[in-house]
Amino acid sequence: MGRVVRTLRPASSRGGGRIRFGEKEYIDLSSNDYLGLSSHPKIKEAQIEAAERFGASSSASRLLSGDLELHHDLEREIARFKDKEAGLVFNSGYQANIGIIGALCKKGDAIFADRLNHASLVDGALLSGARVFRFQHNDLDHLKSLLDSERDKYGEALIITESVFSMDGDKAPLRELVSIKDKHNCQIMVDEAHATGIFGENGTGLIEEKGASQSVDIIMGTFGKALGGFGAYLVSSKETVDHMINSCRSFIYSTALPPAVIAGNIASLGIVRDEPERRETLLKNADFLRDGLKSLILNVRGSSQIIPIILGDNNTAVTMSDALKDKGYWALPIRPPTVPVGESRLRLSLTYNHSREILEGLIDGLSQAKGL
Ligand SMILES: *Cc1c(COP(=O)(O)O)cnc(C)c1O
């Protein structure tokens, strides 16, 4: 494999499921704005109002003077939303994961991590100094055999997984993982970055859908994806949250999120509660698209709003992406090291703004591109 050169591509505008480069507009199939909330008027209004009232910046870390009542309002709301005792806001999901794991585990402890975990979870595990064991993706037998042979040699043990996987769009077997962690005296941490706002009766995530809110020890997720804002959250026991405030370096040593961002995030939790049709439509459309792609005999994975088409080598993925671009669809090829070698893919990421007509056009476009 040659070295993949990554470049930045500034858009002139985006939102509502579309992206523009200069004058050219595309249907955007590569954002995480799953519910279309990034352009929701109520969120923008809440952001503007908070900036007017509290200013543009928090101007200090939470433990100095950057801590506003507003941050605590969001933490109460997110804890209630996720049905956990306490919440803590982080400046991004990346910062949350690199900090939380290190505050929970240290040298002499063990981490059992799904092989396809996001880079932020991988980095957090490595930084912690704990011994890291990676189990094959969603492979409970592999996890159990690692626990059987290794668990007892270490102090604390933490199992880490995503609930909906970012590049495969599939779901972790959460109920089974919870029973395994109980049996082996571990804690479990679940990253709900791609599930928050979408799964579960109340849209709080896959953990809610599986009835596992009380049995998952540490839950994190981001506000920057389906919630249409920015920042991240941890929800857990009060004891764990207090421990983070005292020892999580990425929480302590960084300026607090600005008031506008916090107020926008509070507003978006209200919208998830009040507008369930967004997630219902999204998931129905995802089923429609997945079925359409399968009927083209494409190798499609996942069971969520993230729909990867596995194409194998880099060239095929790039050619397909270019062919779609010609037809007005912006779907980017995902290549190693983001995904395993030989599994280059197009990752189609649906949003509420993608209508059936748009999806039908996409299926047509792919059927023609396939003939290339
Ligand atoms: C995007 C993502 C993160 C990072 O969140 P940011 O808020 O974008 O930093 C963490 N975990 C997973 C699984 C993600 O997909």
The ligand as a MOL file (V3000), in Angstrom:
LIG
                    3D

  0  0  0     0  0            999 V3000
M  V30 BEGIN CTAB
M  V30 COUNTS 15 15 0 0 0
M  V30 BEGIN ATOM
M  V30 1 C -16.1730 11.0520 16.7440 0
M  V30 2 C -15.8670 10.0590 17.7900 0
M  V30 3 C -15.2030 10.4250 18.9650 0
M  V30 4 C -14.6310 11.8020 19.1430 0
M  V30 5 O -15.6000 12.7460 19.4000 0
M  V30 6 P -15.2960 14.2830 19.0610 0
M  V30 7 O -16.2950 15.0040 19.8820 0
M  V30 8 O -15.5010 14.4290 17.6070 0
M  V30 9 O -13.8940 14.5530 19.4770 0
M  V30 10 C -15.0500 9.4740 19.9480 0
M  V30 11 N -15.4830 8.2150 19.7730 0
M  V30 12 C -16.0900 7.8160 18.6390 0
M  V30 13 C -16.5340 6.4070 18.4980 0
M  V30 14 C -16.2890 8.7240 17.6050 0
M  V30 15 O -16.8490 8.3300 16.4730 0
M  V30 END ATOM
M  V30 BEGIN BOND
M  V30 1 1 1 2
M  V30 2 1 2 3
M  V30 3 2 2 14
M  V30 4 1 3 4
M  V30 5 2 3 10
M  V30 6 1 4 5
M  V30 7 1 5 6
M  V30 8 2 6 7
M  V30 9 1 6 8
M  V30 10 1 6 9
M  V30 11 1 10 11
M  V30 12 2 11 12
M  V30 13 1 12 13
M  V30 14 1 12 14
M  V30 15 1 14 15
M  V30 END BOND
M  V30 END CTAB
M  END
